Amino acid sequence: MFLPLQNPAFFRNVSVEPGGHAVSWNSEIDISEYELWKNGEEMP
């Protein structure tokens, strides 16, 4: 499901869901704020 995110042009086409509780690329690919908090890595 997340394979399209390897394409840099597709990856850059991200948006924040209303309310700020997730990021999404289309109706099939999204990541919740909880998932980002739990498994994300801090970027410099």
N, C-alpha and C positions, 0 to 999 in steps of 0.2 A: 504494500500500500504506500509506503514512504519512498519507494524507488524514484519517483519523479523529482523528489527534492534534491537529488544528486545533480540535476540540471541547474546551473547557476541562474539562468534567466527565469526559470520556473520558481526557484527558491526566493528570488528577489521580489516575486509577485505576492508577498505575504500581506495580510491585513489583520488588524486587531478586531476581535469580535465585539459587538456592542456590549457595554458594561465592563470591558477589559478583562474578561475571565478566560480568554483563550486567544491563540493566534491561529489563523487558518489560511489555506491556499486555495481551496475550493470546497465544494459541499462534501467531499469524501476525506479530505486530509485536514486535520486540525490537531492542536496540542493544547490541553487545558493548562491553566495557570498552576494547578496542583502538580501536574506532571513536570512542568518547567521548574517549579520550586524544588521538588523532590529529586529530580535527576539532572537538572541543568548544571552547567559549569560557569563560574564567574569569568567574564572576559575583561581583559585590561582596557 
